[in-house]
Amino acid sequence: KTQTPSPRLLIKLSSFLARRTDSAFCATVLKRLHMSKVNSPPIALSRLVKYMTGKDGKTAVLVGKVTDDVRLMEVPKMTVCALAFTATARARITAAGGECISFDQLALRAPKGTNTVLLRGPKSRAALAHFGHSTSVLNPHTHDGVKPYVRSKGRKFEKARGRRRSNGFKV
């Protein structure tokens, strides 16, 4: 459990709402607030726009971070509630006439989650290949499938010690 005050207060607020209202929305938000960082992936602005087409007047709710997408040319006006926003994503949403709100503001506007669309980021993404424990001499098989961050995939890069039996050890 995180001990930082901001998420703890959000969890306290959501648990109160989930307990006092019969809303499945509040229960789901509470469940997602308890999830680990890997299980609450970020969502790109382009994906957010795609999910919110035809849902005018509704608030997009995301338990995670909203990131900017440079491939997206123009952002429509929309209200987004998320745990965090990148600076550029926040700037683009507000420039389009939309607004970025936090969960405590959402609790005042829609305590039961009326007129909201609950969204999630993509579960399988390229960054997950690098997550996990790195291998070492002492424990060679902690997570064999963890992909190292390598500068290049050529002949000279990370091909010697730890990768071949002839050079020290093989993981």
Phi and psi in radians as a Rosetta constraint file:
Dihedral C 1 N 2 CA 2 C 2 CIRCULARHARMONIC -1.328 0.35
Dihedral N 2 CA 2 C 2 N 3 CIRCULARHARMONIC 2.510 0.35
Dihedral C 2 N 3 CA 3 C 3 CIRCULARHARMONIC -1.868 0.35
Dihedral N 3 CA 3 C 3 N 4 CIRCULARHARMONIC -0.001 0.35
Dihedral C 3 N 4 CA 4 C 4 CIRCULARHARMONIC -1.189 0.35
Dihedral N 4 CA 4 C 4 N 5 CIRCULARHARMONIC 2.442 0.35
Dihedral C 4 N 5 CA 5 C 5 CIRCULARHARMONIC -1.112 0.35
Dihedral N 5 CA 5 C 5 N 6 CIRCULARHARMONIC -0.666 0.35
Dihedral C 5 N 6 CA 6 C 6 CIRCULARHARMONIC -1.079 0.35
Dihedral N 6 CA 6 C 6 N 7 CIRCULARHARMONIC -0.925 0.35
Dihedral C 6 N 7 CA 7 C 7 CIRCULARHARMONIC -1.120 0.35
Dihedral N 7 CA 7 C 7 N 8 CIRCULARHARMONIC -0.595 0.35
Dihedral C 7 N 8 CA 8 C 8 CIRCULARHARMONIC -1.118 0.35
Dihedral N 8 CA 8 C 8 N 9 CIRCULARHARMONIC -0.714 0.35
Dihedral C 8 N 9 CA 9 C 9 CIRCULARHARMONIC -1.178 0.35
Dihedral N 9 CA 9 C 9 N 10 CIRCULARHARMONIC -0.655 0.35
Dihedral C 9 N 10 CA 10 C 10 CIRCULARHARMONIC -1.107 0.35
Dihedral N 10 CA 10 C 10 N 11 CIRCULARHARMONIC -0.726 0.35
Dihedral C 10 N 11 CA 11 C 11 CIRCULARHARMONIC -1.137 0.35
Dihedral N 11 CA 11 C 11 N 12 CIRCULARHARMONIC -0.699 0.35
Dihedral C 11 N 12 CA 12 C 12 CIRCULARHARMONIC -1.063 0.35
Dihedral N 12 CA 12 C 12 N 13 CIRCULARHARMONIC -0.801 0.35
Dihedral C 12 N 13 CA 13 C 13 CIRCULARHARMONIC -1.106 0.35
Dihedral N 13 CA 13 C 13 N 14 CIRCULARHARMONIC -0.800 0.35
Dihedral C 13 N 14 CA 14 C 14 CIRCULARHARMONIC -1.184 0.35
Dihedral N 14 CA 14 C 14 N 15 CIRCULARHARMONIC -0.644 0.35
Dihedral C 14 N 15 CA 15 C 15 CIRCULARHARMONIC -1.169 0.35
Dihedral N 15 CA 15 C 15 N 16 CIRCULARHARMONIC -0.627 0.35
Dihedral C 15 N 16 CA 16 C 16 CIRCULARHARMONIC -1.097 0.35
Dihedral N 16 CA 16 C 16 N 17 CIRCULARHARMONIC -0.830 0.35
Dihedral C 16 N 17 CA 17 C 17 CIRCULARHARMONIC -1.131 0.35
Dihedral N 17 CA 17 C 17 N 18 CIRCULARHARMONIC -0.694 0.35
Dihedral C 17 N 18 CA 18 C 18 CIRCULARHARMONIC -1.152 0.35
Dihedral N 18 CA 18 C 18 N 19 CIRCULARHARMONIC -0.615 0.35
Dihedral C 18 N 19 CA 19 C 19 CIRCULARHARMONIC -1.315 0.35
Dihedral N 19 CA 19 C 19 N 20 CIRCULARHARMONIC -0.719 0.35
Dihedral C 19 N 20 CA 20 C 20 CIRCULARHARMONIC -1.535 0.35
Dihedral N 20 CA 20 C 20 N 21 CIRCULARHARMONIC -0.343 0.35
Dihedral C 20 N 21 CA 21 C 21 CIRCULARHARMONIC -1.982 0.35
Dihedral N 21 CA 21 C 21 N 22 CIRCULARHARMONIC 2.661 0.35
Dihedral C 21 N 22 CA 22 C 22 CIRCULARHARMONIC -1.571 0.35
Dihedral N 22 CA 22 C 22 N 23 CIRCULARHARMONIC 0.544 0.35
Dihedral C 22 N 23 CA 23 C 23 CIRCULARHARMONIC -1.498 0.35
Dihedral N 23 CA 23 C 23 N 24 CIRCULARHARMONIC 2.219 0.35
Dihedral C 23 N 24 CA 24 C 24 CIRCULARHARMONIC -1.221 0.35
Dihedral N 24 CA 24 C 24 N 25 CIRCULARHARMONIC -0.494 0.35
Dihedral C 24 N 25 CA 25 C 25 CIRCULARHARMONIC -1.036 0.35
Dihedral N 25 CA 25 C 25 N 26 CIRCULARHARMONIC -0.848 0.35
Dihedral C 25 N 26 CA 26 C 26 CIRCULARHARMONIC -1.112 0.35
Dihedral N 26 CA 26 C 26 N 27 CIRCULARHARMONIC -0.684 0.35
Dihedral C 26 N 27 CA 27 C 27 CIRCULARHARMONIC -1.129 0.35
Dihedral N 27 CA 27 C 27 N 28 CIRCULARHARMONIC -0.714 0.35
Dihedral C 27 N 28 CA 28 C 28 CIRCULARHARMONIC -1.174 0.35
Dihedral N 28 CA 28 C 28 N 29 CIRCULARHARMONIC -0.744 0.35
Dihedral C 28 N 29 CA 29 C 29 CIRCULARHARMONIC -1.075 0.35
Dihedral N 29 CA 29 C 29 N 30 CIRCULARHARMONIC -0.751 0.35
Dihedral C 29 N 30 CA 30 C 30 CIRCULARHARMONIC -1.064 0.35
Dihedral N 30 CA 30 C 30 N 31 CIRCULARHARMONIC -0.773 0.35
Dihedral C 30 N 31 CA 31 C 31 CIRCULARHARMONIC -1.067 0.35
Dihedral N 31 CA 31 C 31 N 32 CIRCULARHARMONIC -0.710 0.35
Dihedral C 31 N 32 CA 32 C 32 CIRCULARHARMONIC -1.308 0.35
Dihedral N 32 CA 32 C 32 N 33 CIRCULARHARMONIC -0.469 0.35
Dihedral C 32 N 33 CA 33 C 33 CIRCULARHARMONIC -1.184 0.35
Dihedral N 33 CA 33 C 33 N 34 CIRCULARHARMONIC -0.507 0.35
Dihedral C 33 N 34 CA 34 C 34 CIRCULARHARMONIC -1.387 0.35
Dihedral N 34 CA 34 C 34 N 35 CIRCULARHARMONIC -0.217 0.35
Dihedral C 34 N 35 CA 35 C 35 CIRCULARHARMONIC -1.240 0.35
Dihedral N 35 CA 35 C 35 N 36 CIRCULARHARMONIC 2.728 0.35
Dihedral C 35 N 36 CA 36 C 36 CIRCULARHARMONIC -1.278 0.35
Dihedral N 36 CA 36 C 36 N 37 CIRCULARHARMONIC 2.990 0.35
Dihedral C 36 N 37 CA 37 C 37 CIRCULARHARMONIC -1.132 0.35
Dihedral N 37 CA 37 C 37 N 38 CIRCULARHARMONIC -0.624 0.35
Dihedral C 37 N 38 CA 38 C 38 CIRCULARHARMONIC -1.143 0.35
Dihedral N 38 CA 38 C 38 N 39 CIRCULARHARMONIC -0.623 0.35
Dihedral C 38 N 39 CA 39 C 39 CIRCULARHARMONIC -1.518 0.35
Dihedral N 39 CA 39 C 39 N 40 CIRCULARHARMONIC 0.008 0.35
Dihedral C 39 N 40 CA 40 C 40 CIRCULARHARMONIC -2.171 0.35
Dihedral N 40 CA 40 C 40 N 41 CIRCULARHARMONIC 1.276 0.35
Dihedral C 40 N 41 CA 41 C 41 CIRCULARHARMONIC -1.247 0.35
Dihedral N 41 CA 41 C 41 N 42 CIRCULARHARMONIC 2.735 0.35
Dihedral C 41 N 42 CA 42 C 42 CIRCULARHARMONIC -1.261 0.35
Dihedral N 42 CA 42 C 42 N 43 CIRCULARHARMONIC 2.798 0.35
Dihedral C 42 N 43 CA 43 C 43 CIRCULARHARMONIC -2.157 0.35
Dihedral N 43 CA 43 C 43 N 44 CIRCULARHARMONIC 2.387 0.35
Dihedral C 43 N 44 CA 44 C 44 CIRCULARHARMONIC -1.385 0.35
Dihedral N 44 CA 44 C 44 N 45 CIRCULARHARMONIC 2.699 0.35
Dihedral C 44 N 45 CA 45 C 45 CIRCULARHARMONIC -1.069 0.35
Dihedral N 45 CA 45 C 45 N 46 CIRCULARHARMONIC -0.631 0.35
Dihedral C 45 N 46 CA 46 C 46 CIRCULARHARMONIC -1.124 0.35
Dihedral N 46 CA 46 C 46 N 47 CIRCULARHARMONIC -0.723 0.35
Dihedral C 46 N 47 CA 47 C 47 CIRCULARHARMONIC -1.183 0.35
Dihedral N 47 CA 47 C 47 N 48 CIRCULARHARMONIC -0.660 0.35
Dihedral C 47 N 48 CA 48 C 48 CIRCULARHARMONIC -1.088 0.35
Dihedral N 48 CA 48 C 48 N 49 CIRCULARHARMONIC -0.767 0.35
Dihedral C 48 N 49 CA 49 C 49 CIRCULARHARMONIC -1.113 0.35
Dihedral N 49 CA 49 C 49 N 50 CIRCULARHARMONIC -0.699 0.35
Dihedral C 49 N 50 CA 50 C 50 CIRCULARHARMONIC -1.094 0.35
Dihedral N 50 CA 50 C 50 N 51 CIRCULARHARMONIC -0.758 0.35
Dihedral C 50 N 51 CA 51 C 51 CIRCULARHARMONIC -1.236 0.35
Dihedral N 51 CA 51 C 51 N 52 CIRCULARHARMONIC -0.471 0.35
Dihedral C 51 N 52 CA 52 C 52 CIRCULARHARMONIC -1.668 0.35
Dihedral N 52 CA 52 C 52 N 53 CIRCULARHARMONIC 0.078 0.35
Dihedral C 52 N 53 CA 53 C 53 CIRCULARHARMONIC -1.189 0.35
Dihedral N 53 CA 53 C 53 N 54 CIRCULARHARMONIC 2.331 0.35
Dihedral C 53 N 54 CA 54 C 54 CIRCULARHARMONIC 1.389 0.35
Dihedral N 54 CA 54 C 54 N 55 CIRCULARHARMONIC 0.133 0.35
Dihedral C 54 N 55 CA 55 C 55 CIRCULARHARMONIC -2.074 0.35
Dihedral N 55 CA 55 C 55 N 56 CIRCULARHARMONIC 1.000 0.35
Dihedral C 55 N 56 CA 56 C 56 CIRCULARHARMONIC -1.206 0.35
Dihedral N 56 CA 56 C 56 N 57 CIRCULARHARMONIC 2.459 0.35
Dihedral C 56 N 57 CA 57 C 57 CIRCULARHARMONIC 1.438 0.35
Dihedral N 57 CA 57 C 57 N 58 CIRCULARHARMONIC -0.020 0.35
Dihedral C 57 N 58 CA 58 C 58 CIRCULARHARMONIC -1.763 0.35
Dihedral N 58 CA 58 C 58 N 59 CIRCULARHARMONIC 2.709 0.35
Dihedral C 58 N 59 CA 59 C 59 CIRCULARHARMONIC -1.755 0.35
Dihedral N 59 CA 59 C 59 N 60 CIRCULARHARMONIC 2.253 0.35
Dihedral C 59 N 60 CA 60 C 60 CIRCULARHARMONIC -1.427 0.35
Dihedral N 60 CA 60 C 60 N 61 CIRCULARHARMONIC 2.186 0.35
Dihedral C 60 N 61 CA 61 C 61 CIRCULARHARMONIC -2.017 0.35
Dihedral N 61 CA 61 C 61 N 62 CIRCULARHARMONIC 2.225 0.35
Dihedral C 61 N 62 CA 62 C 62 CIRCULARHARMONIC -2.416 0.35
Dihedral N 62 CA 62 C 62 N 63 CIRCULARHARMONIC 2.121 0.35
Dihedral C 62 N 63 CA 63 C 63 CIRCULARHARMONIC -1.529 0.35
Dihedral N 63 CA 63 C 63 N 64 CIRCULARHARMONIC 1.472 0.35
Dihedral C 63 N 64 CA 64 C 64 CIRCULARHARMONIC 2.922 0.35
Dihedral N 64 CA 64 C 64 N 65 CIRCULARHARMONIC -2.806 0.35
Dihedral C 64 N 65 CA 65 C 65 CIRCULARHARMONIC -1.882 0.35
Dihedral N 65 CA 65 C 65 N 66 CIRCULARHARMONIC 2.517 0.35
Dihedral C 65 N 66 CA 66 C 66 CIRCULARHARMONIC -1.784 0.35
Dihedral N 66 CA 66 C 66 N 67 CIRCULARHARMONIC 2.148 0.35
Dihedral C 66 N 67 CA 67 C 67 CIRCULARHARMONIC -1.930 0.35
Dihedral N 67 CA 67 C 67 N 68 CIRCULARHARMONIC 2.769 0.35
Dihedral C 67 N 68 CA 68 C 68 CIRCULARHARMONIC -1.405 0.35
Dihedral N 68 CA 68 C 68 N 69 CIRCULARHARMONIC 2.671 0.35
Dihedral C 68 N 69 CA 69 C 69 CIRCULARHARMONIC -2.281 0.35
Dihedral N 69 CA 69 C 69 N 70 CIRCULARHARMONIC 1.973 0.35
Dihedral C 69 N 70 CA 70 C 70 CIRCULARHARMONIC -1.233 0.35
Dihedral N 70 CA 70 C 70 N 71 CIRCULARHARMONIC -0.316 0.35
Dihedral C 70 N 71 CA 71 C 71 CIRCULARHARMONIC -1.275 0.35
Dihedral N 71 CA 71 C 71 N 72 CIRCULARHARMONIC -0.350 0.35
Dihedral C 71 N 72 CA 72 C 72 CIRCULARHARMONIC -1.430 0.35
Dihedral N 72 CA 72 C 72 N 73 CIRCULARHARMONIC 2.126 0.35
Dihedral C 72 N 73 CA 73 C 73 CIRCULARHARMONIC -1.330 0.35
Dihedral N 73 CA 73 C 73 N 74 CIRCULARHARMONIC -0.967 0.35
Dihedral C 73 N 74 CA 74 C 74 CIRCULARHARMONIC -2.272 0.35
Dihedral N 74 CA 74 C 74 N 75 CIRCULARHARMONIC 2.453 0.35
Dihedral C 74 N 75 CA 75 C 75 CIRCULARHARMONIC -1.760 0.35
Dihedral N 75 CA 75 C 75 N 76 CIRCULARHARMONIC 2.251 0.35
Dihedral C 75 N 76 CA 76 C 76 CIRCULARHARMONIC -1.331 0.35
Dihedral N 76 CA 76 C 76 N 77 CIRCULARHARMONIC 2.914 0.35
Dihedral C 76 N 77 CA 77 C 77 CIRCULARHARMONIC -1.277 0.35
Dihedral N 77 CA 77 C 77 N 78 CIRCULARHARMONIC 2.184 0.35
Dihedral C 77 N 78 CA 78 C 78 CIRCULARHARMONIC -2.744 0.35
Dihedral N 78 CA 78 C 78 N 79 CIRCULARHARMONIC 2.748 0.35
Dihedral C 78 N 79 CA 79 C 79 CIRCULARHARMONIC -1.797 0.35
Dihedral N 79 CA 79 C 79 N 80 CIRCULARHARMONIC 2.204 0.35
Dihedral C 79 N 80 CA 80 C 80 CIRCULARHARMONIC -2.184 0.35
Dihedral N 80 CA 80 C 80 N 81 CIRCULARHARMONIC 2.304 0.35
Dihedral C 80 N 81 CA 81 C 81 CIRCULARHARMONIC -2.003 0.35
Dihedral N 81 CA 81 C 81 N 82 CIRCULARHARMONIC 2.143 0.35
Dihedral C 81 N 82 CA 82 C 82 CIRCULARHARMONIC -2.607 0.35
Dihedral N 82 CA 82 C 82 N 83 CIRCULARHARMONIC 2.922 0.35
Dihedral C 82 N 83 CA 83 C 83 CIRCULARHARMONIC -1.208 0.35
Dihedral N 83 CA 83 C 83 N 84 CIRCULARHARMONIC -0.645 0.35
Dihedral C 83 N 84 CA 84 C 84 CIRCULARHARMONIC -2.694 0.35
Dihedral N 84 CA 84 C 84 N 85 CIRCULARHARMONIC 2.757 0.35
Dihedral C 84 N 85 CA 85 C 85 CIRCULARHARMONIC -2.304 0.35
Dihedral N 85 CA 85 C 85 N 86 CIRCULARHARMONIC 2.505 0.35
Dihedral C 85 N 86 CA 86 C 86 CIRCULARHARMONIC -1.290 0.35
Dihedral N 86 CA 86 C 86 N 87 CIRCULARHARMONIC 2.750 0.35
Dihedral C 86 N 87 CA 87 C 87 CIRCULARHARMONIC -1.033 0.35
Dihedral N 87 CA 87 C 87 N 88 CIRCULARHARMONIC -0.739 0.35
Dihedral C 87 N 88 CA 88 C 88 CIRCULARHARMONIC -1.234 0.35
Dihedral N 88 CA 88 C 88 N 89 CIRCULARHARMONIC -0.642 0.35
Dihedral C 88 N 89 CA 89 C 89 CIRCULARHARMONIC -1.131 0.35
Dihedral N 89 CA 89 C 89 N 90 CIRCULARHARMONIC -0.771 0.35
Dihedral C 89 N 90 CA 90 C 90 CIRCULARHARMONIC -1.081 0.35
Dihedral N 90 CA 90 C 90 N 91 CIRCULARHARMONIC -0.756 0.35
Dihedral C 90 N 91 CA 91 C 91 CIRCULARHARMONIC -1.105 0.35
Dihedral N 91 CA 91 C 91 N 92 CIRCULARHARMONIC -0.718 0.35
Dihedral C 91 N 92 CA 92 C 92 CIRCULARHARMONIC -1.223 0.35
Dihedral N 92 CA 92 C 92 N 93 CIRCULARHARMONIC -0.652 0.35
Dihedral C 92 N 93 CA 93 C 93 CIRCULARHARMONIC -1.169 0.35
Dihedral N 93 CA 93 C 93 N 94 CIRCULARHARMONIC -0.800 0.35
Dihedral C 93 N 94 CA 94 C 94 CIRCULARHARMONIC -1.224 0.35
Dihedral N 94 CA 94 C 94 N 95 CIRCULARHARMONIC -0.571 0.35
Dihedral C 94 N 95 CA 95 C 95 CIRCULARHARMONIC -1.158 0.35
Dihedral N 95 CA 95 C 95 N 96 CIRCULARHARMONIC -0.505 0.35
Dihedral C 95 N 96 CA 96 C 96 CIRCULARHARMONIC -1.420 0.35
Dihedral N 96 CA 96 C 96 N 97 CIRCULARHARMONIC -0.015 0.35
Dihedral C 96 N 97 CA 97 C 97 CIRCULARHARMONIC 1.636 0.35
Dihedral N 97 CA 97 C 97 N 98 CIRCULARHARMONIC 0.068 0.35
Dihedral C 97 N 98 CA 98 C 98 CIRCULARHARMONIC -1.539 0.35
Dihedral N 98 CA 98 C 98 N 99 CIRCULARHARMONIC -3.022 0.35
Dihedral C 98 N 99 CA 99 C 99 CIRCULARHARMONIC -2.497 0.35
Dihedral N 99 CA 99 C 99 N 100 CIRCULARHARMONIC 2.614 0.35
Dihedral C 99 N 100 CA 100 C 100 CIRCULARHARMONIC -1.909 0.35
Dihedral N 100 CA 100 C 100 N 101 CIRCULARHARMONIC 2.061 0.35
Dihedral C 100 N 101 CA 101 C 101 CIRCULARHARMONIC -2.092 0.35
Dihedral N 101 CA 101 C 101 N 102 CIRCULARHARMONIC 2.810 0.35
Dihedral C 101 N 102 CA 102 C 102 CIRCULARHARMONIC -1.714 0.35
Dihedral N 102 CA 102 C 102 N 103 CIRCULARHARMONIC 3.035 0.35
Dihedral C 102 N 103 CA 103 C 103 CIRCULARHARMONIC -1.204 0.35
Dihedral N 103 CA 103 C 103 N 104 CIRCULARHARMONIC -0.505 0.35
Dihedral C 103 N 104 CA 104 C 104 CIRCULARHARMONIC -1.246 0.35
Dihedral N 104 CA 104 C 104 N 105 CIRCULARHARMONIC -0.561 0.35
Dihedral C 104 N 105 CA 105 C 105 CIRCULARHARMONIC -1.220 0.35
Dihedral N 105 CA 105 C 105 N 106 CIRCULARHARMONIC -0.642 0.35
Dihedral C 105 N 106 CA 106 C 106 CIRCULARHARMONIC -1.149 0.35
Dihedral N 106 CA 106 C 106 N 107 CIRCULARHARMONIC -0.640 0.35
Dihedral C 106 N 107 CA 107 C 107 CIRCULARHARMONIC -1.092 0.35
Dihedral N 107 CA 107 C 107 N 108 CIRCULARHARMONIC -0.568 0.35
Dihedral C 107 N 108 CA 108 C 108 CIRCULARHARMONIC -1.335 0.35
Dihedral N 108 CA 108 C 108 N 109 CIRCULARHARMONIC -0.650 0.35
Dihedral C 108 N 109 CA 109 C 109 CIRCULARHARMONIC -1.359 0.35
Dihedral N 109 CA 109 C 109 N 110 CIRCULARHARMONIC -0.856 0.35
Dihedral C 109 N 110 CA 110 C 110 CIRCULARHARMONIC -2.406 0.35
Dihedral N 110 CA 110 C 110 N 111 CIRCULARHARMONIC 1.412 0.35
Dihedral C 110 N 111 CA 111 C 111 CIRCULARHARMONIC -1.089 0.35
Dihedral N 111 CA 111 C 111 N 112 CIRCULARHARMONIC -0.519 0.35
Dihedral C 111 N 112 CA 112 C 112 CIRCULARHARMONIC -1.689 0.35
Dihedral N 112 CA 112 C 112 N 113 CIRCULARHARMONIC 0.011 0.35
Dihedral C 112 N 113 CA 113 C 113 CIRCULARHARMONIC 1.431 0.35
Dihedral N 113 CA 113 C 113 N 114 CIRCULARHARMONIC 0.496 0.35
Dihedral C 113 N 114 CA 114 C 114 CIRCULARHARMONIC -1.309 0.35
Dihedral N 114 CA 114 C 114 N 115 CIRCULARHARMONIC 2.520 0.35
Dihedral C 114 N 115 CA 115 C 115 CIRCULARHARMONIC 0.987 0.35
Dihedral N 115 CA 115 C 115 N 116 CIRCULARHARMONIC 0.675 0.35
Dihedral C 115 N 116 CA 116 C 116 CIRCULARHARMONIC -2.147 0.35
Dihedral N 116 CA 116 C 116 N 117 CIRCULARHARMONIC 2.735 0.35
Dihedral C 116 N 117 CA 117 C 117 CIRCULARHARMONIC -2.149 0.35
Dihedral N 117 CA 117 C 117 N 118 CIRCULARHARMONIC 1.995 0.35
Dihedral C 117 N 118 CA 118 C 118 CIRCULARHARMONIC -1.488 0.35
Dihedral N 118 CA 118 C 118 N 119 CIRCULARHARMONIC 2.112 0.35
Dihedral C 118 N 119 CA 119 C 119 CIRCULARHARMONIC -2.104 0.35
Dihedral N 119 CA 119 C 119 N 120 CIRCULARHARMONIC 2.856 0.35
Dihedral C 119 N 120 CA 120 C 120 CIRCULARHARMONIC -2.371 0.35
Dihedral N 120 CA 120 C 120 N 121 CIRCULARHARMONIC 2.684 0.35
Dihedral C 120 N 121 CA 121 C 121 CIRCULARHARMONIC -1.416 0.35
Dihedral N 121 CA 121 C 121 N 122 CIRCULARHARMONIC 3.024 0.35
Dihedral C 121 N 122 CA 122 C 122 CIRCULARHARMONIC -1.238 0.35
Dihedral N 122 CA 122 C 122 N 123 CIRCULARHARMONIC 2.296 0.35
Dihedral C 122 N 123 CA 123 C 123 CIRCULARHARMONIC -1.278 0.35
Dihedral N 123 CA 123 C 123 N 124 CIRCULARHARMONIC -0.810 0.35
Dihedral C 123 N 124 CA 124 C 124 CIRCULARHARMONIC -1.684 0.35
Dihedral N 124 CA 124 C 124 N 125 CIRCULARHARMONIC 2.005 0.35
Dihedral C 124 N 125 CA 125 C 125 CIRCULARHARMONIC -2.429 0.35
Dihedral N 125 CA 125 C 125 N 126 CIRCULARHARMONIC 2.860 0.35
Dihedral C 125 N 126 CA 126 C 126 CIRCULARHARMONIC -1.075 0.35
Dihedral N 126 CA 126 C 126 N 127 CIRCULARHARMONIC -0.561 0.35
Dihedral C 126 N 127 CA 127 C 127 CIRCULARHARMONIC -1.152 0.35
Dihedral N 127 CA 127 C 127 N 128 CIRCULARHARMONIC -0.435 0.35
Dihedral C 127 N 128 CA 128 C 128 CIRCULARHARMONIC -1.147 0.35
Dihedral N 128 CA 128 C 128 N 129 CIRCULARHARMONIC -0.404 0.35
Dihedral C 128 N 129 CA 129 C 129 CIRCULARHARMONIC -1.127 0.35
Dihedral N 129 CA 129 C 129 N 130 CIRCULARHARMONIC -0.444 0.35
Dihedral C 129 N 130 CA 130 C 130 CIRCULARHARMONIC -1.625 0.35
Dihedral N 130 CA 130 C 130 N 131 CIRCULARHARMONIC -0.133 0.35
Dihedral C 130 N 131 CA 131 C 131 CIRCULARHARMONIC -1.391 0.35
Dihedral N 131 CA 131 C 131 N 132 CIRCULARHARMONIC 2.598 0.35
Dihedral C 131 N 132 CA 132 C 132 CIRCULARHARMONIC 2.199 0.35
Dihedral N 132 CA 132 C 132 N 133 CIRCULARHARMONIC -2.958 0.35
Dihedral C 132 N 133 CA 133 C 133 CIRCULARHARMONIC -1.552 0.35
Dihedral N 133 CA 133 C 133 N 134 CIRCULARHARMONIC 2.476 0.35
Dihedral C 133 N 134 CA 134 C 134 CIRCULARHARMONIC -1.441 0.35
Dihedral N 134 CA 134 C 134 N 135 CIRCULARHARMONIC 2.614 0.35
Dihedral C 134 N 135 CA 135 C 135 CIRCULARHARMONIC -1.424 0.35
Dihedral N 135 CA 135 C 135 N 136 CIRCULARHARMONIC 2.731 0.35
Dihedral C 135 N 136 CA 136 C 136 CIRCULARHARMONIC -2.510 0.35
Dihedral N 136 CA 136 C 136 N 137 CIRCULARHARMONIC 3.100 0.35
Dihedral C 136 N 137 CA 137 C 137 CIRCULARHARMONIC -1.136 0.35
Dihedral N 137 CA 137 C 137 N 138 CIRCULARHARMONIC -0.704 0.35
Dihedral C 137 N 138 CA 138 C 138 CIRCULARHARMONIC -1.258 0.35
Dihedral N 138 CA 138 C 138 N 139 CIRCULARHARMONIC -0.626 0.35
Dihedral C 138 N 139 CA 139 C 139 CIRCULARHARMONIC -2.317 0.35
Dihedral N 139 CA 139 C 139 N 140 CIRCULARHARMONIC 1.498 0.35
Dihedral C 139 N 140 CA 140 C 140 CIRCULARHARMONIC -1.246 0.35
Dihedral N 140 CA 140 C 140 N 141 CIRCULARHARMONIC -0.397 0.35
Dihedral C 140 N 141 CA 141 C 141 CIRCULARHARMONIC -2.063 0.35
Dihedral N 141 CA 141 C 141 N 142 CIRCULARHARMONIC 0.683 0.35
Dihedral C 141 N 142 CA 142 C 142 CIRCULARHARMONIC -1.074 0.35
Dihedral N 142 CA 142 C 142 N 143 CIRCULARHARMONIC -1.044 0.35
Dihedral C 142 N 143 CA 143 C 143 CIRCULARHARMONIC -2.436 0.35
Dihedral N 143 CA 143 C 143 N 144 CIRCULARHARMONIC 1.737 0.35
Dihedral C 143 N 144 CA 144 C 144 CIRCULARHARMONIC -1.182 0.35
Dihedral N 144 CA 144 C 144 N 145 CIRCULARHARMONIC -0.471 0.35
Dihedral C 144 N 145 CA 145 C 145 CIRCULARHARMONIC -1.519 0.35
Dihedral N 145 CA 145 C 145 N 146 CIRCULARHARMONIC 0.148 0.35
Dihedral C 145 N 146 CA 146 C 146 CIRCULARHARMONIC -1.394 0.35
Dihedral N 146 CA 146 C 146 N 147 CIRCULARHARMONIC 2.160 0.35
Dihedral C 146 N 147 CA 147 C 147 CIRCULARHARMONIC -1.514 0.35
Dihedral N 147 CA 147 C 147 N 148 CIRCULARHARMONIC 2.197 0.35
Dihedral C 147 N 148 CA 148 C 148 CIRCULARHARMONIC -1.311 0.35
Dihedral N 148 CA 148 C 148 N 149 CIRCULARHARMONIC 2.671 0.35
Dihedral C 148 N 149 CA 149 C 149 CIRCULARHARMONIC -1.418 0.35
Dihedral N 149 CA 149 C 149 N 150 CIRCULARHARMONIC 1.823 0.35
Dihedral C 149 N 150 CA 150 C 150 CIRCULARHARMONIC -1.950 0.35
Dihedral N 150 CA 150 C 150 N 151 CIRCULARHARMONIC 2.450 0.35
Dihedral C 150 N 151 CA 151 C 151 CIRCULARHARMONIC -1.105 0.35
Dihedral N 151 CA 151 C 151 N 152 CIRCULARHARMONIC -0.706 0.35
Dihedral C 151 N 152 CA 152 C 152 CIRCULARHARMONIC -2.664 0.35
Dihedral N 152 CA 152 C 152 N 153 CIRCULARHARMONIC 2.899 0.35
Dihedral C 152 N 153 CA 153 C 153 CIRCULARHARMONIC -1.881 0.35
Dihedral N 153 CA 153 C 153 N 154 CIRCULARHARMONIC 0.521 0.35
Dihedral C 153 N 154 CA 154 C 154 CIRCULARHARMONIC -1.472 0.35
Dihedral N 154 CA 154 C 154 N 155 CIRCULARHARMONIC -3.013 0.35
Dihedral C 154 N 155 CA 155 C 155 CIRCULARHARMONIC -1.107 0.35
Dihedral N 155 CA 155 C 155 N 156 CIRCULARHARMONIC -0.592 0.35
Dihedral C 155 N 156 CA 156 C 156 CIRCULARHARMONIC -1.546 0.35
Dihedral N 156 CA 156 C 156 N 157 CIRCULARHARMONIC -0.110 0.35
Dihedral C 156 N 157 CA 157 C 157 CIRCULARHARMONIC -1.848 0.35
Dihedral N 157 CA 157 C 157 N 158 CIRCULARHARMONIC 2.024 0.35
Dihedral C 157 N 158 CA 158 C 158 CIRCULARHARMONIC 0.860 0.35
Dihedral N 158 CA 158 C 158 N 159 CIRCULARHARMONIC 0.904 0.35
Dihedral C 158 N 159 CA 159 C 159 CIRCULARHARMONIC -2.093 0.35
Dihedral N 159 CA 159 C 159 N 160 CIRCULARHARMONIC 0.015 0.35
Dihedral C 159 N 160 CA 160 C 160 CIRCULARHARMONIC -1.828 0.35
Dihedral N 160 CA 160 C 160 N 161 CIRCULARHARMONIC -1.873 0.35
Dihedral C 160 N 161 CA 161 C 161 CIRCULARHARMONIC -1.077 0.35
Dihedral N 161 CA 161 C 161 N 162 CIRCULARHARMONIC 2.234 0.35
Dihedral C 161 N 162 CA 162 C 162 CIRCULARHARMONIC 1.623 0.35
Dihedral N 162 CA 162 C 162 N 163 CIRCULARHARMONIC -0.232 0.35
Dihedral C 162 N 163 CA 163 C 163 CIRCULARHARMONIC -2.006 0.35
Dihedral N 163 CA 163 C 163 N 164 CIRCULARHARMONIC -0.273 0.35
Dihedral C 163 N 164 CA 164 C 164 CIRCULARHARMONIC -2.346 0.35
Dihedral N 164 CA 164 C 164 N 165 CIRCULARHARMONIC 2.503 0.35
Dihedral C 164 N 165 CA 165 C 165 CIRCULARHARMONIC -1.062 0.35
Dihedral N 165 CA 165 C 165 N 166 CIRCULARHARMONIC -0.631 0.35
Dihedral C 165 N 166 CA 166 C 166 CIRCULARHARMONIC -1.220 0.35
Dihedral N 166 CA 166 C 166 N 167 CIRCULARHARMONIC -0.311 0.35
Dihedral C 166 N 167 CA 167 C 167 CIRCULARHARMONIC -2.004 0.35
Dihedral N 167 CA 167 C 167 N 168 CIRCULARHARMONIC 1.393 0.35
Dihedral C 167 N 168 CA 168 C 168 CIRCULARHARMONIC 1.454 0.35
Dihedral N 168 CA 168 C 168 N 169 CIRCULARHARMONIC -1.368 0.35
Dihedral C 168 N 169 CA 169 C 169 CIRCULARHARMONIC -2.719 0.35
Dihedral N 169 CA 169 C 169 N 170 CIRCULARHARMONIC 2.839 0.35
Dihedral C 169 N 170 CA 170 C 170 CIRCULARHARMONIC -2.099 0.35
Dihedral N 170 CA 170 C 170 N 171 CIRCULARHARMONIC 2.253 0.35
